[in-house]
Amino acid sequence: MSHYLQGEFDFIERTKLILEQYDKTDFSEVPEEKYEITLCMNCLMGLLVVPQQVWHDNIPKGDLDENWFIEKGHISFCIETGEKRYKIKNIVKHIRNSVAHGRVIPISEDRGTNKKITHLRFKDLCGEQPTFEAEIPVETLKKFALKFADTMLTKMRENKGD
């Protein structure tokens, strides 16, 4: 394993590569050992938490729209009001808080024996009071996280002049 040459850039890029490699893995011989949701939850650290923490001031200021994959219907705000609710920066902050504080719950829409995880539920709190909840389909979350990471990498490389 080589060391990081560009710190957070390398960490984010390597996290993306882990997901790509995993998606190419053939689990047909042992389908019960495919832990893509566990991997997705772990990779949220590299795709959302690290960029949100390190490059906080450079997060896109725009609104959540179809280009970001997550629909407003996936999200509910318990306290928060106003225009900032559906800003990318705000959504990422709440998902980051949920991930960092271990408030992510896997959800299965399948009530049968398979119980395949289809969604992840995120909950952010202010003290004991919920401020944000979201139930996001796994594939949607993955697309959102990859887009966010790519957007941040591009923006920060432009700022560095790379």
Residue frames relative to the residue before (quaternion, step in Angstrom):
aa qw qx qy qz dx dy dz
M 1.0000 0.0000 0.0000 0.0000 0.00 0.00 0.00
S 0.2996 -0.7597 0.5511 0.1713 3.55 -0.81 0.99
H 0.5409 -0.6182 0.4567 0.3415 3.55 -1.22 0.48
Y 0.5890 -0.5588 0.4444 0.3787 3.53 -1.30 0.32
L 0.2859 -0.7571 0.5647 0.1621 3.53 -0.95 0.90
Q 0.7980 0.1787 -0.0715 0.5711 3.54 1.12 -0.74
G 0.5747 -0.6635 0.3607 0.3152 3.58 0.92 0.92
E 0.8623 0.0518 -0.0035 0.5037 3.53 -0.67 -1.16
F 0.5745 0.5732 -0.3929 0.4324 3.63 1.07 -0.58
D 0.6883 0.4792 -0.2762 0.4695 3.56 0.85 -1.02
F 0.6371 0.5383 -0.3340 0.4390 3.59 0.94 -0.85
I 0.6746 0.4828 -0.2892 0.4778 3.58 0.92 -0.90
E 0.6557 0.5059 -0.3103 0.4668 3.60 0.90 -0.90
R 0.6728 0.4894 -0.2997 0.4669 3.60 0.92 -0.84
T 0.6047 0.5391 -0.3529 0.4682 3.58 1.07 -0.65
K 0.6407 0.5118 -0.3184 0.4756 3.58 0.97 -0.82
L 0.6546 0.5146 -0.3077 0.4603 3.60 0.98 -0.85
I 0.6002 0.5528 -0.3582 0.4537 3.59 1.03 -0.71
L 0.6649 0.4938 -0.3032 0.4713 3.59 0.91 -0.89
E 0.6530 0.5130 -0.3139 0.4603 3.58 0.92 -0.88
Q 0.6592 0.5043 -0.3076 0.4652 3.59 0.90 -0.90
Y 0.6537 0.5186 -0.3120 0.4543 3.56 0.93 -0.88
D 0.6520 0.5248 -0.3117 0.4498 3.58 0.96 -0.87
K 0.6779 0.4810 -0.2822 0.4790 3.60 1.17 -0.55
T 0.5384 0.6414 -0.3971 0.3755 3.59 1.25 -0.29
D 0.3402 -0.7320 0.5600 0.1865 3.56 -1.01 0.89
F 0.0798 -0.8121 0.5780 0.0015 3.56 -0.55 1.20
S 0.3140 0.7924 -0.4851 0.1952 3.59 1.22 0.26
E 0.6539 0.5118 -0.3132 0.4608 3.60 1.10 -0.60
V 0.8045 0.1085 -0.0273 0.5834 3.59 1.09 -0.72
P 0.0498 -0.8540 0.5166 0.0356 3.63 0.60 1.07
E 0.6147 0.5642 -0.3541 0.4224 3.60 1.12 -0.54
E 0.6761 0.4737 -0.2932 0.4823 3.58 1.25 -0.22
K 0.4743 0.6330 -0.4632 0.3998 3.57 1.22 0.35
Y 0.0326 -0.8261 0.5605 -0.0486 3.55 -0.42 1.28
E 0.0694 0.8592 -0.5049 0.0451 3.58 0.87 0.92
I 0.6250 0.5280 -0.3528 0.4539 3.61 1.06 -0.57
T 0.6238 0.5222 -0.3299 0.4789 3.57 1.01 -0.79
L 0.6576 0.4963 -0.3051 0.4776 3.56 0.94 -0.89
C 0.6367 0.5311 -0.3288 0.4522 3.59 0.92 -0.87
M 0.6730 0.4938 -0.3032 0.4598 3.59 0.87 -0.92
N 0.6475 0.5015 -0.3157 0.4792 3.59 1.02 -0.76
C 0.6860 0.4982 -0.2853 0.4469 3.58 0.94 -0.86
L 0.5114 0.6320 -0.4321 0.3903 3.60 1.18 -0.30
M 0.5615 0.5866 -0.3913 0.4331 3.59 1.13 -0.51
G 0.7473 0.4144 -0.2206 0.4702 3.57 0.84 -0.97
L 0.7330 0.4389 -0.2384 0.4618 3.57 1.08 -0.65
L 0.7867 0.2631 -0.1442 0.5395 3.60 1.11 -0.57
V 0.7252 0.4692 -0.2748 0.4223 3.57 0.65 -1.10
V 0.6903 0.4786 -0.3031 0.4500 3.60 0.74 -0.99
P 0.6939 0.4474 -0.3189 0.4655 3.66 0.70 -0.87
Q 0.6382 0.5344 -0.3346 0.4416 3.60 1.00 -0.80
Q 0.7067 0.4606 -0.2662 0.4665 3.58 0.95 -0.82
V 0.7283 0.4547 -0.2428 0.4516 3.57 0.86 -1.00
W 0.8108 0.2236 -0.0842 0.5343 3.59 0.91 -0.91
H 0.0608 0.8749 -0.4784 0.0450 3.55 1.18 0.67
D 0.7145 0.4697 -0.2665 0.4448 3.59 0.84 -0.94
N 0.7059 0.4602 -0.2570 0.4732 3.59 1.24 -0.28
I 0.3824 0.7151 -0.4994 0.3048 3.60 1.23 0.20
P 0.5755 -0.5977 0.4209 0.3665 3.60 -0.96 0.79
K 0.3558 -0.7658 0.5077 0.1708 3.53 -0.93 0.94
G 0.4930 0.7033 -0.4022 0.3170 3.58 1.29 -0.11
D 0.6126 -0.5535 0.4388 0.3547 3.49 -1.42 0.09
L 0.5656 -0.5433 0.4972 0.3712 3.50 -1.32 0.41
D 0.1305 0.7753 -0.6088 0.1060 3.58 -0.78 1.03
E 0.7678 -0.3864 0.2401 0.4512 3.58 -1.27 0.00
N 0.5834 0.5876 -0.3702 0.4212 3.61 1.17 -0.42
W 0.6968 0.4457 -0.2590 0.4987 3.58 1.24 -0.38
F 0.4957 -0.7249 0.3625 0.3123 3.59 1.35 0.14
I 0.6746 0.4504 -0.3112 0.4952 3.63 0.89 -0.78
E 0.2913 -0.7549 0.5649 0.1617 3.55 -0.92 0.94
K 0.6003 -0.5756 0.4115 0.3730 3.55 -1.12 0.63
G 0.6101 0.5754 -0.3391 0.4262 3.58 1.17 -0.57
H 0.5859 0.5690 -0.3686 0.4440 3.60 1.25 -0.28
I 0.7383 0.4253 -0.1770 0.4927 3.56 1.25 -0.53
S 0.0021 0.7585 -0.6499 -0.0482 3.53 -1.18 0.60
F 0.2422 -0.7492 0.6025 0.1306 3.53 -1.04 0.85
C 0.3409 -0.7809 0.4953 0.1690 3.53 -0.73 1.07
I 0.7942 0.1882 -0.0841 0.5716 3.58 1.07 -0.73
E 0.6668 0.5769 -0.2942 0.3689 3.50 0.82 -1.13
T 0.0236 -0.7727 0.6343 0.0003 3.54 -1.03 0.85
G 0.6192 0.5821 -0.3922 0.3520 3.54 -1.27 0.01
E 0.7270 -0.4845 0.3079 0.3768 3.48 -1.39 0.18
K 0.6274 0.5759 -0.3532 0.3873 3.61 1.05 -0.58
R 0.4510 0.7278 -0.4422 0.2672 3.60 1.18 -0.38
Y 0.8078 0.2841 -0.1317 0.4994 3.58 0.76 -1.00
K 0.3622 0.7000 -0.5189 0.3310 3.58 1.12 0.59
I 0.6017 -0.5747 0.4146 0.3685 3.57 -1.05 0.77
K 0.6465 0.5438 -0.3161 0.4319 3.56 0.89 -0.97
N 0.6831 0.4861 -0.2777 0.4690 3.57 0.96 -0.86
I 0.6417 0.5156 -0.3224 0.4673 3.60 0.94 -0.86
V 0.6658 0.4970 -0.3012 0.4680 3.58 0.89 -0.96
K 0.6199 0.5446 -0.3440 0.4481 3.61 0.98 -0.79
H 0.7006 0.4687 -0.2780 0.4606 3.59 0.84 -0.94
I 0.6429 0.4921 -0.3302 0.4853 3.60 0.99 -0.77
R 0.6210 0.5437 -0.3291 0.4587 3.58 1.00 -0.84
N 0.6601 0.5014 -0.3101 0.4655 3.59 0.88 -0.92
S 0.6443 0.5277 -0.3173 0.4536 3.57 0.95 -0.87
V 0.6770 0.4859 -0.2840 0.4743 3.57 0.90 -0.98
A 0.7069 0.4878 -0.2698 0.4353 3.58 0.76 -1.06
H 0.7465 0.3665 -0.2069 0.5154 3.60 1.12 -0.61
G 0.5368 -0.6860 0.3742 0.3181 3.57 1.25 0.39
R 0.4994 0.6394 -0.4404 0.3845 3.57 1.07 0.66
V 0.4082 0.6452 -0.5164 0.3878 3.52 0.66 1.26
I 0.0722 -0.8092 0.5831 -0.0064 3.56 -0.71 1.11
P 0.3604 -0.7151 0.5511 0.2344 3.60 -0.82 0.94
I 0.1576 -0.7870 0.5944 0.0491 3.57 -0.99 0.93
S 0.1489 -0.7690 0.6166 0.0792 3.54 -1.03 0.84
E 0.2918 -0.7478 0.5698 0.1762 3.57 -0.76 1.04
D 0.6157 0.5414 -0.3288 0.4686 3.55 1.24 -0.49
R 0.1963 -0.8081 0.5478 0.0909 3.58 -0.51 1.14
G 0.5033 0.6603 -0.4176 0.3692 3.59 1.29 0.06
T 0.7605 -0.3781 0.2716 0.4527 3.53 -1.25 -0.37
N 0.5964 0.5951 -0.3596 0.4010 3.60 1.13 -0.61
K 0.0031 -0.8578 0.5115 0.0514 3.58 0.96 -0.94
K 0.1128 0.8094 -0.5602 0.1352 3.54 0.82 1.01
I 0.4279 -0.6917 0.5215 0.2579 3.57 -0.90 0.95
T 0.1204 -0.8258 0.5506 0.0209 3.56 -0.71 1.11
H 0.7929 0.1662 -0.0530 0.5838 3.59 1.16 -0.64
L 0.2148 -0.7135 0.6371 0.1973 3.51 -1.34 0.26
R 0.2403 -0.7602 0.5900 0.1273 3.56 -0.96 0.93
F 0.1480 -0.7827 0.6033 0.0388 3.53 -0.84 1.09
K 0.0316 -0.7857 0.6179 -0.0011 3.54 -1.06 0.78
D 0.0841 -0.7700 0.6318 0.0294 3.55 -0.87 1.01
L 0.1652 -0.8038 0.5694 0.0497 3.54 -0.99 0.89
C 0.1806 -0.6884 0.6805 0.1741 3.48 -1.36 0.37
G 0.7657 -0.0565 -0.0221 0.6404 3.55 -0.06 1.30
E 0.7581 -0.2790 0.2426 0.5373 3.57 -0.61 -1.13
Q 0.5911 0.6065 -0.3424 0.4069 3.58 1.29 -0.25
P 0.3821 -0.7094 0.5348 0.2544 3.64 -0.71 0.98
T 0.1726 -0.7865 0.5859 0.0916 3.57 -0.99 0.87
F 0.7970 0.0930 0.0188 0.5965 3.54 1.16 -0.68
E 0.0561 0.7531 -0.6550 0.0248 3.51 -1.11 0.81
A 0.0255 0.7831 -0.6208 0.0285 3.54 -1.08 0.74
E 0.1080 -0.7451 0.6540 0.0737 3.52 -1.11 0.74
I 0.0032 -0.8460 0.5251 -0.0927 3.53 -0.14 1.37
P 0.4802 -0.6480 0.5013 0.3134 3.59 -0.90 0.89
V 0.6016 -0.6151 0.3769 0.3430 3.56 -0.96 0.93
E 0.6876 0.4791 -0.2989 0.4565 3.60 0.80 -0.93
T 0.6187 0.5337 -0.3303 0.4725 3.58 1.09 -0.70
L 0.6523 0.5153 -0.3055 0.4643 3.56 0.93 -0.92
K 0.6430 0.5278 -0.3187 0.4543 3.56 0.95 -0.87
K 0.6587 0.4983 -0.3054 0.4738 3.59 0.93 -0.89
F 0.6427 0.5255 -0.3154 0.4597 3.57 0.98 -0.89
A 0.6874 0.4927 -0.2881 0.4491 3.59 0.82 -1.01
L 0.6574 0.4987 -0.3094 0.4726 3.59 0.98 -0.81
K 0.6468 0.5057 -0.3194 0.4732 3.59 0.97 -0.81
F 0.6436 0.5179 -0.3222 0.4624 3.58 0.95 -0.86
A 0.6651 0.4987 -0.3055 0.4644 3.59 0.86 -0.95
D 0.6654 0.4988 -0.3049 0.4642 3.61 0.89 -0.91
T 0.6381 0.5309 -0.3179 0.4581 3.57 0.98 -0.87
M 0.6873 0.4766 -0.2816 0.4702 3.57 0.89 -0.94
L 0.6331 0.5241 -0.3370 0.4592 3.62 0.95 -0.81
T 0.6622 0.5043 -0.3037 0.4636 3.58 0.89 -0.94
K 0.6742 0.5070 -0.2926 0.4502 3.56 0.84 -0.99
M 0.7097 0.4562 -0.2724 0.4626 3.58 0.85 -0.92
R 0.6164 0.5168 -0.3561 0.4756 3.62 1.08 -0.57
E 0.6220 0.5260 -0.3380 0.4715 3.59 1.04 -0.72
N 0.6603 0.5118 -0.3005 0.4602 3.57 1.01 -0.84
K 0.6833 0.4669 -0.2725 0.4908 3.59 1.12 -0.70
G 0.4419 -0.7006 0.4534 0.3290 3.56 1.19 -0.46
D 0.3818 0.7264 -0.4818 0.3073 3.61 1.24 0.46
